[in-house]
Amino acid sequence: MTIYIALLRGINVGGHNKIIMAQLKSSLKQLALQNIRTYIQSGNIIFESNEYEEELQKKMQDKINEDFGIFTTVGIRTAEELRKIVRQCPFSEQKIIEASTSCKGECLHVALLTASPAIADSEKYLSFTNTKELAVIQERDVYLLFYDSIRNSKIGSKLDILGIPATVRNWKTLSKLIQMIEEFY
């Protein structure tokens, strides 16, 4: 079985699209997912399955819509893909430390896309980067480094330029998910 991580977009953010994780876990068990674990209330789910990502994504989105009346994008990565995201962070430790000293909140985030963006869309998006907001696109992941805050950033609010649904997680959440994956073994 493959260990997957599902990352739901826009769940329990600002009082919208509320789903209790215990109820979500119960709902997803009906899809024959195994060893389901959730992390915090923002829709981070670790599970095992023999199915492929595309099948899982559609089934999960449909099930959430059916059971909770919420249409959300479900981004899925394998455990190995999530490890690779963390290993291949394009920002140096020094840059991250510099950003963290001035950032209000978490400075390092990753936008997880459901597919790789077109080159033209990537170039247009990257044109919004500046000395206080950095972005690097690697396949279907966008690494974001903020010297101020993701809340007030242009690149944080312009992800739709890529033309592909995305969900964003901070580095602390990704690190915790890696830790939880390791507990599977």
SERO-4910 file (N, C-alpha, C, O; in steps of 0.05 Angstrom, whole numbers):
BEGIN
 pado doro    nc1    nc2    nc3   cac1   cac2   cac3    cc1    cc2    cc3    oc1    oc2    oc3
  Met    A     17    -24      0      0      0      0     17     25      0     39     25     11
  Thr    A      7     45    -13     21     71    -14     11     89      8    -13     91     13
  Ile    A     29    103     21     21    124     40     17    150     25     35    159     10
  Tyr    A     -6    161     28    -13    187     15    -19    208     36    -25    202     59
  Ile    A    -16    233     27    -24    256     43    -44    271     26    -37    279      4
  Ala    A    -68    276     36    -87    292     23    -89    319     37    -90    320     62
  Leu    A    -88    340     22    -88    367     32   -113    382     21   -113    388     -3
  Leu    A   -132    387     38   -157    400     29   -154    430     28   -142    442     45
  Arg    A   -165    442      7   -163    470      3   -186    485     17   -210    477     13
  Gly    A   -180    505     33   -200    523     44   -218    511     65   -242    519     67
  Ile    A   -209    491     80   -225    479    100   -220    492    127   -197    496    135
  Asn    A   -241    499    141   -239    512    168   -222    537    168   -207    542    187
  Val    A   -224    553    147   -208    577    145   -227    601    149   -247    604    134
  Gly    A   -222    617    169   -239    641    173   -268    634    178   -286    650    172
  Gly    A   -273    611    190   -301    604    197   -317    592    173   -341    588    176
  His    A   -304    588    151   -318    578    127   -311    548    122   -290    539    131
  Asn    A   -329    534    109   -324    506    101   -316    489    125   -296    475    124
  Lys    A   -332    491    146   -325    477    171   -330    447    168   -352    438    160
  Ile    A   -310    432    175   -312    403    176   -297    394    201   -274    401    205
  Ile    A   -310    379    218   -297    367    241   -280    343    231   -290    326    217
  Met    A   -255    343    239   -237    322    228   -246    294    235   -241    276    219
  Ala    A   -258    289    258   -267    263    265   -290    254    246   -291    231    238
  Gln    A   -306    273    238   -327    267    219   -316    262    191   -325    244    176
  Leu    A   -296    278    184   -283    274    158   -270    246    157   -272    232    137
  Lys    A   -256    239    178   -243    213    180   -263    190    176   -259    171    162
  Ser    A   -286    193    190   -307    173    188   -318    171    159   -323    149    149
  Ser    A   -322    194    147   -332    195    119   -312    182    100   -321    166     83
  Leu    A   -287    187    103   -267    176     85   -262    146     89   -253    133     70
  Lys    A   -268    136    112   -266    107    117   -285     92     98   -279     69     90
  Gln    A   -306    105     90   -325     92     71   -314     89     43   -325     74     27
  Leu    A   -291    102     38   -277     99     12   -256     77     13   -241     73     -6
  Ala    A   -256     62     35   -237     40     39   -208     50     42   -189     35     35
  Leu    A   -204     74     51   -178     84     58   -169     71     84   -186     67    101
  Gln    A   -144     66     87   -133     51    110   -117     70    128   -105     89    118
  Asn    A   -116     64    154    -99     78    173   -101    109    170    -80    122    169
  Ile    A   -125    119    170   -129    148    166   -122    163    192   -130    156    214
  Arg    A   -106    184    188    -98    202    209   -102    231    199    -97    236    176
  Thr    A   -110    248    217   -112    276    209    -94    293    227    -86    285    249
  Tyr    A    -87    316    216    -70    335    231    -83    363    231    -89    373    209
  Ile    A    -86    374    253   -100    400    258   -126    402    242   -133    383    227
  Gln    A   -139    424    244   -166    426    233   -168    437    204   -189    444    195
  Ser    A   -145    439    190   -146    451    164   -145    431    141   -139    438    118
  Gly    A   -152    406    147   -155    386    125   -129    374    116   -123    374     92
  Asn    A   -114    363    134    -89    348    128    -94    319    135    -99    313    159
  Ile    A    -93    301    116   -101    273    121    -79    255    110    -70    258     88
  Ile    A    -70    237    127    -51    216    120    -66    190    119    -81    184    138
  Phe    A    -62    174     99    -76    149     96    -60    130     78    -41    138     65
  Glu    A    -69    105     77    -58     86     58    -79     76     39   -103     75     46
  Ser    A    -70     71     14    -89     61     -6    -73     48    -28    -49     53    -32
  Asn    A    -86     30    -43    -75     17    -67    -83     32    -92    -74     25   -114
  Glu    A   -100     52    -89   -110     66   -113    -90     87   -122    -72     95   -107
  Tyr    A    -95     98   -146    -78    119   -157    -88    146   -149   -111    150   -142
  Glu    A    -70    165   -149    -76    192   -140   -101    204   -154   -118    215   -140
  Glu    A   -103    202   -180   -125    215   -194   -152    203   -185   -171    218   -181
  Glu    A   -153    177   -181   -177    164   -172   -184    173   -144   -207    179   -138
  Leu    A   -164    174   -127   -168    182    -99   -178    211    -97   -196    217    -82
  Gln    A   -165    228   -113   -173    256   -113   -202    260   -119   -217    274   -105
  Lys    A   -211    247   -141   -239    250   -149   -258    238   -128   -278    251   -121
  Lys    A   -252    214   -118   -269    202    -98   -271    218    -73   -293    221    -62
  Met    A   -249    229    -64   -249    245    -39   -264    271    -43   -280    278    -26
  Gln    A   -260    284    -65   -274    309    -71   -304    304    -72   -320    319    -60
  Asp    A   -312    283    -86   -341    276    -88   -352    269    -61   -375    277    -54
  Lys    A   -338    254    -44   -347    245    -18   -351    269      1   -370    271     15
  Ile    A   -332    287      0   -334    311     17   -358    328      8   -372    339     25
  Asn    A   -361    331    -17   -384    346    -28   -410    332    -19   -429    346    -11
  Glu    A   -412    306    -22   -436    291    -15   -442    292     15   -465    297     22
  Asp    A   -422    288     31   -426    286     60   -427    313     75   -441    315     95
  Phe    A   -413    333     64   -412    358     78   -422    382     62   -424    404     73
  Gly    A   -429    378     37   -439    399     20   -418    420     14   -424    443      9
  Ile    A   -393    411     13   -371    429      8   -355    418    -16   -347    395    -16
  Phe    A   -352    435    -36   -334    427    -58   -307    439    -52   -304    464    -51
  Thr    A   -287    422    -48   -260    431    -43   -241    416    -61   -246    393    -68
  Thr    A   -220    429    -68   -198    415    -83   -182    399    -63   -175    408    -41
  Val    A   -176    374    -71   -160    356    -54   -133    353    -69   -132    340    -90
  Gly    A   -112    363    -57    -85    359    -68    -74    334    -55    -77    330    -31
  Ile    A    -62    317    -71    -51    292    -60    -22    289    -67    -14    294    -90
  Arg    A     -7    280    -48     22    273    -52     27    246    -38     14    240    -18
  Thr    A     45    231    -49     54    207    -35     73    215    -13     83    238    -12
  Ala    A     79    197      5     98    203     27    125    210     15    138    229     25
  Glu    A    133    196     -5    159    202    -17    159    230    -31    179    244    -29
  Glu    A    137    237    -44    136    264    -56    137    286    -35    150    306    -39
  Leu    A    124    281    -12    125    301      9    153    304     21    163    326     27
  Arg    A    166    281     24    194    282     34    212    297     14    229    313     22
  Lys    A    207    293    -12    223    306    -33    218    336    -32    237    352    -35
  Ile    A    193    345    -27    187    373    -25    204    386     -3    216    407     -7
  Val    A    206    372     20    222    383     42    252    382     36    266    401     42
  Arg    A    261    360     25    290    357     19    299    378     -2    322    387      0
  Gln    A    282    384    -21    291    401    -43    282    430    -41    278    444    -61
  Cys    A    280    440    -17    273    468    -12    294    485    -26    318    482    -21
  Pro    A    286    503    -44    305    518    -60    317    542    -45    336    554    -54
  Phe    A    307    548    -21    317    571     -6    338    561     14    334    541     28
  Ser    A    360    576     15    381    568     34    372    573     63    353    588     68
  Glu    A    385    559     81    379    562    109    383    591    118    368    602    134
  Gln    A    403    604    107    409    632    113    386    650    104    378    668    119
  Lys    A    376    646     80    353    662     70    328    658     88    314    678     94
  Ile    A    323    634     96    300    628    113    303    642    140    284    653    150
  Ile    A    327    641    151    332    654    177    328    684    174    315    697    191
  Glu    A    339    696    152    335    725    147    305    732    145    296    751    158
  Ala    A    290    716    130    262    722    127    247    719    153    229    735    159
  Ser    A    254    699    169    240    694    194    244    717    215    227    720    232
  Thr    A    265    732    212    270    753    232    251    777    227    246    792    246
  Ser    A    241    780    203    223    803    198    194    795    192    176    811    191
  Cys    A    190    769    187    163    760    178    144    759    202    151    752    224
  Lys    A    119    767    196     98    765    216     84    738    211     69    735    192
  Gly    A     90    719    228     79    692    224    100    674    210    124    680    211
  Glu    A     91    653    198    109    634    185    120    647    159    104    660    144
  Cys    A    145    644    154    157    656    130    158    637    106    159    647     83
  Leu    A    159    611    111    163    592     89    138    575     85    128    563    104
  His    A    128    575     61    104    560     53    108    545     27    127    551     12
  Val    A     91    526     22     91    512     -4     62    511    -13     44    502      1
  Ala    A     58    520    -38     32    517    -51     33    491    -67     50    488    -84
  Leu    A     15    473    -60     15    447    -73     -7    448    -95    -31    450    -89
  Leu    A      2    446   -120    -16    447   -142    -25    419   -150    -12    399   -143
  Thr    A    -48    417   -164    -57    391   -173    -44    382   -198    -46    358   -206
  Ala    A    -30    400   -212    -15    393   -237      7    414   -240      7    435   -226
  Ser    A     25    409   -258     46    428   -264     35    451   -281     19    446   -300
  Pro    A     42    476   -275     31    498   -291     45    501   -318     68    491   -322
  Ala    A     32    514   -336     44    520   -362     67    540   -358     66    556   -340
  Ile    A     86    539   -376    109    556   -374    101    586   -374    111    602   -358
  Ala    A     83    593   -393     75    621   -395     61    630   -369     66    653   -360
  Asp    A     45    613   -358     31    621   -332     51    623   -310     49    641   -293
  Ser    A     71    605   -309     92    606   -289    108    633   -291    113    646   -271
  Glu    A    115    640   -315    131    664   -319    115    689   -311    125    707   -298
  Lys    A     89    689   -318     72    712   -310     70    713   -279     73    735   -267
  Tyr    A     66    691   -266     64    690   -237     90    699   -224     90    716   -206
  Leu    A    112    689   -234    138    695   -222    146    725   -225    163    735   -211
  Ser    A    133    738   -244    138    767   -248    129    784   -224    138    807   -221
  Phe    A    113    772   -206    104    787   -182    123    784   -159    119    796   -138
  Thr    A    144    768   -162    163    765   -140    179    791   -137    182    806   -156
  Asn    A    190    795   -113    206    818   -107    225    811    -84    226    788    -76
  Thr    A    239    831    -74    258    825    -53    246    816    -27    259    804    -10
  Lys    A    220    821    -23    206    813      2    187    790     -2    176    779     18
  Glu    A    184    781    -26    166    758    -32    179    742    -55    179    750    -78
  Leu    A    189    719    -47    203    702    -66    186    676    -72    172    666    -55
  Ala    A    188    667    -97    174    643   -105    192    627   -124    206    638   -141
  Val    A    191    601   -121    205    582   -139    185    560   -145    174    548   -127
  Ile    A    182    555   -171    164    533   -179    180    509   -187    198    510   -204
  Gln    A    174    486   -174    187    461   -181    164    441   -187    151    432   -169
  Glu    A    161    435   -212    140    416   -221    113    427   -212    104    447   -222
  Arg    A    100    413   -194     73    422   -185     73    432   -156     53    431   -142
  Asp    A     96    443   -148     98    455   -122    111    483   -125    129    487   -140
  Val    A    100    502   -109    110    530   -110    120    536    -82    104    537    -63
  Tyr    A    146    540    -79    158    548    -54    155    578    -51    162    593    -70
  Leu    A    146    587    -28    141    615    -23    156    624      2    154    611     23
  Leu    A    172    645      0    187    656     23    179    685     26    182    701      8
  Phe    A    170    692     50    160    718     56    177    732     77    184    720     98
  Tyr    A    184    757     72    199    773     91    180    790    108    188    802    128
  Asp    A    154    791    100    134    806    115    112    787    124    113    778    147
  Ser    A     94    780    107     72    762    115     58    751     90     56    766     70
  Ile    A     49    727     91     34    716     68      7    730     65     -3    732     43
  Arg    A     -3    740     87    -29    754     87    -30    778     70    -51    784     57
  Asn    A     -9    793     68     -8    818     53      7    816     27     13    836     14
  Ser    A     14    792     19     32    788     -4     17    787    -31     -6    779    -32
  Lys    A     31    797    -51     20    795    -78     22    766    -89      3    755   -100
  Ile    A     45    754    -84     49    727    -95     31    706    -82     23    686    -94
  Gly    A     24    711    -56      6    694    -42    -22    695    -54    -36    675    -55
  Ser    A    -30    719    -62    -57    723    -72    -60    719   -102    -82    719   -112
  Lys    A    -38    715   -116    -38    713   -145    -34    684   -155    -30    680   -179
  Leu    A    -36    664   -137    -32    636   -146    -52    628   -168    -46    610   -183
  Asp    A    -75    641   -169    -95    634   -190    -85    639   -218    -95    628   -237
  Ile    A    -64    656   -220    -52    662   -247    -41    636   -259    -40    633   -283
  Leu    A    -33    617   -242    -22    592   -251    -43    574   -265    -37    555   -279
  Gly    A    -69    581   -261    -91    567   -274    -96    539   -264   -109    523   -277
  Ile    A    -85    532   -240    -88    506   -229    -95    508   -200    -83    525   -186
  Pro    A   -114    493   -190   -121    494   -161    -97    488   -144    -80    471   -150
  Ala    A    -95    503   -122    -72    500   -103    -82    502    -75   -103    515    -69
  Thr    A    -68    489    -57    -72    493    -29    -45    498    -16    -25    486    -24
  Val    A    -44    516      3    -19    525     14    -16    515     43    -35    515     58
  Arg    A      8    505     49     15    497     76     41    510     84     59    513     68
  Asn    A     43    517    110     68    528    120     88    505    125     80    482    127
  Trp    A    113    513    129    134    493    132    131    476    157    137    453    158
  Lys    A    120    489    178    116    475    204     96    452    200    100    430    210
  Thr    A     75    457    185     55    437    179     67    414    163     63    391    169
  Leu    A     82    421    142     95    401    125    114    384    142    115    359    138
  Ser    A    129    396    159    148    382    176    133    362    195    142    340    199
  Lys    A    111    371    206     95    354    224     84    330    208     83    308    218
  Leu    A     74    335    184     64    313    167     86    293    161     80    269    161
  Ile    A    110    302    156    133    284    152    137    267    177    140    243    176
  Gln    A    137    280    200    140    266    225    118    244    229    124    222    237
  Met    A     94    251    222     72    231    224     75    208    204     68    186    210
  Ile    A     86    214    181     91    193    161    111    173    172    108    149    169
  Glu    A    132    184    185    153    167    196    141    148    217    152    126    220
  Glu    A    120    156    230    108    139    250     93    115    238     87     95    252
  Phe    A     88    116    212     75     94    198     94     69    196     85     47    196
  Tyr    A    120     75    195    139     54    191    149     41    216    165     22    216
***
